[in-house]
Amino acid sequence: MWEIWGALGNGASMVVVDRETGRDPRALARLIAEERVTVLSETPALFEHLVPELADDTSLRRVFLGGDRLDPAILRPWFARFGDRDGAGRETTGRAPAPGIELYNLYGVTEATVVSTYHRVREEDVRAGRPVPIGRALPNQRVYLLGEDDRPVPVGATGQLCVAGHAVASGYHDRDGLTAERFGADPLAGPSSAAFPLYRTGDLATATPDGEVHFLGRADTQVKVRGFRVEPGEIEAALRETPGVRSATVTVHGSGAAQRLLGYAVPEAPDAAHTAGPVPAEPLREHLRTRLPEHKVPAAVYWIDRIPTTPGGKVDVAALPVPDTGGTDRDTAPMTEAERLLAGLLAEVLQVPDVGADDTLGALGLDSLGAMRLAARLRGAYALDLAVSDLPATRTVAELARAVEAARPVAGEGAR
């Protein structure tokens, strides 16, 4: 809705990016240059890797970032290269004049037609070191921070972020109960706008005295991993339906760039091979690939003997075993120079303590975003031109090391 009608509704040409190009920063940068793209909509995690690949004379004039909390750290390379330019091309940081490139942080949900708030990002936002605000409501919507009584909370207090106005849907198809729970009436609407519905997003936020909204996180059990909103219960249900599984749970491990989903399963029949552990259960993970979209497939699934619970009977997430994803011994320790190089980079990129030559990339938790980071590190620090497509989850570190040894150096660059 946002990209298609944003382009066509304003008389622009629309460039559709295929999945492979969208996950390859260099390929995407080439496409932007070839098509003279002026407006880009991107997630923060992918944008971070695109910035170094953009040409200095990039055609971009507006960049819209959304889909996840915007960490100011990923924007520092952008401002270091392009400064803080205003719409007329004047730069506010003292560099030479250049065409204006505006950067925006967006927030929205599908139920409110994708985008509800915007914030023009400035270099001062990056210097502040705090998550970038999601800003103010678009002209066709209103934003409220409401308490449990559906009344606005005081300035500076935490409330549930709710949106109302023309863009908000009227409800869910054939889901009357869920519609009643999530949709309601605009609490401050006058007679002329009483028909506009309000949607309770389930997100928590706070507002500053000048009206800037800051996103704080989810109010329910949903989490966001790599920009995707994920309901762990949906993944747990798919795991429980897998043959041989009695019970299961899914949790998020790590933080920031190293955040990943981990699954735990208890076997139907006691089996020493399954309960000595946590023991990797790669067949369960592969089964989930046939049932769930890729972003909902855990980075790893493990067999355990039981799921720990709190005195109140809830899953005790803190008591779940955190596997040593390396888990290597002398026989699988990195031996060659390339294996040691990759083991060190993977440990750095994935924030795991140990990596063995026989570990698979999938079991280590390497997803598409991690693959981009690894490829960028190999290119930038070691002048090795390895494509993201060369990093499938089933490949072992030893197999990847052989590919690295065979990879041609980046043209015109030397190791540094």
Steps between C-alpha positions, in 0.01 A plus 500: 500500500766749604751441220256428216249779554762739629666479159205462264277742689760772450577434135837333562653191345511203736804272512418154635795335674519120492579314821856405406594857406333635813726281715818594311610856588734535202238377254241735651740795479561421132125484437449836673770655281380341175136596553582843648283423801408812697281352777598187692296309759715265708532332839771631737685167509539483122567871462801469729675282240383700201658831606866402431402380152323820388676731255608840630280660235203276579169592338315449829307801630278339766559187706219352711600255773248285685413154625716499813637727771760733348828485688694824445829308478414362155448855369847630587657380172215669310556839661876460474464465122200716417477742791178661619367670188180693481253470215667778298832320495664713770698303748467587867837350597726730299581275204468608136147544360344186356153391392268460797449148639230475763496207742179402679415251773151355451266306726183318409294184497305320230170578673564872445611463138868453574630841615365722778787716626817657363812670633756689290830362627773752570861453601411619849283187535811290442708699746231455766575127510136408568259313270379738232145634563216376282376859496154633428185376331450532126239763403226239442541332841508575870722332758410443865686352794228340711498332838303191600190717540528616137577851620809699390802465731693808622795630299806288569298202623486165321183413314374270229548659160163527321423649160176637358385668182432443131774238456384265778317182400151422630602164644608143420308285254291237684685571829236680704662425835844620394347804332323597824827455692727700270269759341295768671371855474717809488487623864534866404298500179240765442170446318659544158764229554314257724486240220878464483619188685792479740751216496690383807842400367627310804817711491616712793623854453559829677482859379710809567346840587545610139295205374774268373409134555765247605437128443577282805406145400217248493230480766421134429699188422591595145862581429685648206794313356691652205212733428228234496225483758497144634256324731700221674177310570446445128845343467446292813174366356679395182770326707242315711334369185829346384509118531694387806456825695303504827542866594697799381583862567668780308694794639714789381868482584746786482440864426545750223668363190560162670132448588364165379223251561579172673265203518488227766316169465429215741477156334186285533703198607801522735820469302846542646623642169233773517510585869871514571505850409398752343561295184465658154185384320568610143224273352242688710630830368486377142142385557409849621637639173216318322239648733612856574642801315878530527497784754304282744734199480723492813873534448527167681274243666614280788377186673470536880363263763244745641384860472577688825213687663458767765308432826198652324517241224629727222801420288812610684686659209799587719544131588510376141846373409697734278691265272867547430445535129858416432502187713818383328776264601855445370377302199285788374714795606603730211824373348578701187565872479168552316308298760651702784422825316135401449461363852617833640275705272196282570560522874519879463199540270274254688637573848556133581790380719641225279471379141612164366593390149209254482234743627239592242423865440132443578571334834726791592211737434616659174196655332482722190592810699796326664608375157510858374711605799741210443531573127563867574773415754669262256489764229601801709770347718633215287417603139308176443208526260257242639131538412220463754364216285818305583393482866216242523395383844598138427862580425763421763777735603754266336306502171475878510873524571571311179275746312687790658833354391366477145336845498662754273625824665292814457624681191738784577509434871760349725463343841512751779 
